[in-house]
């Protein structure tokens, strides 16, 4: 480009010099002719020649000037385009680097050991965010997946049912795979949100060769493995009726009236053909067909009572009945001693073995293949395995400190319990909702307002203030957006918390599946109700049911355990939570409901054997809380609750030395009225971009574009200034210096 520029400049200079010389020569000639004409008296012919010469000279100068102007304009355009292209390239690189630098680091790692409620010894395939889509989509098998939460009491009770189902239909796993994914794992949070998991446990069925954007079909859970199995069979039958599952054994009812026609379509390897006659609402025949479908020498179909003609022709009047057909034999009724799934299966096997079909070897081969396939599907990706090892090492490093706090039987309030509950709530549970609007948005606003005003964060509530203020401006927000808001705000205001996530002290169970988050959530709401009551006693009274409204809205819309949430919402309505007239009444209302829940769950499978669910407070913790006849002294109970759950009573066990790099001695309990507003204003301004909901990455992009645009303007101006100076020098008349 530079060589072309110099060439253009030389051409323009030569053209200018030629034009100047021509113009000078023409001017001299014209002047001479004019003097001669005057000296001769001014003849007409000479005057005409002079005028023509002047016009030719003027036209020539104009042509040369136009050519020079065109070359100069093209040169300037090329220069500007080059500058703009170079600056755009530089800006693109800066934007890429800024974006790469702005990606938040992974802050939260799963602190829960093991693999939730299932492990490799179960017949349940364990899925996670890494292998979920790779297994479920484009598969030659269908998938039945349980989305569960490892702390959910109902999920804990349902786990034995799911394991039993997986073992019971293990021989079907070339048709349908039983799997599970733990939504309590932070790594799996995006998957559970994407598939719209609103409660736990949730069962979803994914068809053969399923592809995005399908989110699966929800299957009813049922109370037993048998009921879940029946729901699955109904789904598989529907799949075949809709044209899917062509490679599966046919579990749809046999509609023909002639059995001899069946041999025309049956493989030559089949030696015996069985018909199971059953009622229309029975799943017995389908279960037996799927159980024995790997035995290639047998073909089994089911006939329902709807096929009346075939029932009459076969002389079947009792259900269930099994009839066998051989290629060169007449039909025979198979003797079934026990008319159950196991009984019919055994009767068919015995009938085949008695006629020389070796089915035992087939079963042995099938079992080996199934176990091998299942183990392959459950292999953990190397990255996940590495992370698990790192977590184990971290847990070992902290084992001594954890052991000191893991068996807390005292009656105290711990900061780590409160923060772990808050952290899981806003970082994990709320973001699971795909879209938050309408009633859910109103519930979220109330909850965040309650937290911002009355939650005792150790380093002040500016973090919660910022999140609340941003959400207040929105009419709707997606779970993904809320998750990003929370993580970005925490990153910008770090450190926010006093310890790692899910580190329980008073709420720590004997194993990871006990207590934890549910206990922490109860503790947090008790603390909020007491803090609300204590503050309102010093200021203008607000709605005394504010805490209960926020709690009711949160649990009804965001709490993951469906059974627990439904029970609480029902109990709250029955106990008229909106009728409380004083803040102290709200404190006692929550205490009564908590004891009702403890009474319901006492002796349940979800109860921690080392932490029994009792009516609290226990006599040793509050002797004055009961009268002599055993009834509650609610005045003393209220005094006990206000003492235990007050901000001043919080214990900071287990957090010594964690995050002490910021000097926050004056705001340990979030009650420093002078520090908190100043920090809130500063952080809100930094996080939201002066109220425009912009984060740091957004602001950095704006700065980059501003600097780039300014540089373009300056360089273009300089370029034009240089060109104008060059043009003036090029047009100077050489005779003016003489």
Secondary structure as UniProt FT lines:
FT   HELIX           2..39
FT   TURN            40..41
FT   HELIX           44..102
FT   TURN            114..117
FT   TURN            120..121
FT   STRAND          125..127
FT   TURN            129..131
FT   HELIX           132..136
FT   TURN            137..138
FT   STRAND          142..148
FT   TURN            150..151
FT   HELIX           153..168
FT   HELIX           170..172
FT   TURN            173..175
FT   STRAND          176..182
FT   TURN            183..184
FT   HELIX           186..188
FT   HELIX           189..194
FT   TURN            195..196
FT   STRAND          202..206
FT   TURN            208..209
FT   TURN            212..213
FT   STRAND          217..219
FT   HELIX           225..241
FT   TURN            242..243
FT   TURN            246..247
FT   HELIX           260..264
FT   TURN            268..269
FT   STRAND          272..278
FT   TURN            280..281
FT   HELIX           284..291
FT   TURN            292..294
FT   TURN            296..297
FT   STRAND          298..304
FT   TURN            305..306
FT   HELIX           308..313
FT   TURN            314..315
FT   STRAND          321..326
FT   TURN            327..328
FT   STRAND          332..334
FT   HELIX           341..354
FT   TURN            355..356
FT   HELIX           359..377
FT   HELIX           382..397
FT   HELIX           399..405
FT   TURN            406..407
FT   STRAND          413..414
FT   HELIX           415..424
FT   HELIX           425..429
FT   HELIX           430..432
FT   STRAND          435..437
FT   HELIX           438..454
FT   TURN            458..459
FT   HELIX           462..472
FT   STRAND          476..478
FT   HELIX           479..492
FT   TURN            501..502
FT   TURN            506..507
FT   TURN            512..513
FT   HELIX           517..536
FT   TURN            537..538
FT   TURN            544..545
FT   HELIX           546..557
FT   HELIX           562..574
FT   TURN            575..576
FT   HELIX           577..579
FT   HELIX           583..601
FT   TURN            602..603
FT   TURN            605..606
FT   TURN            609..610
FT   TURN            619..621
FT   HELIX           623..625
FT   TURN            628..629
FT   HELIX           634..644
FT   HELIX           647..649
FT   STRAND          650..651
FT   TURN            653..654
FT   TURN            656..661
FT   HELIX           665..667
FT   TURN            668..669
FT   HELIX           673..688
FT   TURN            689..691
FT   HELIX           696..731
FT   HELIX           734..737
//
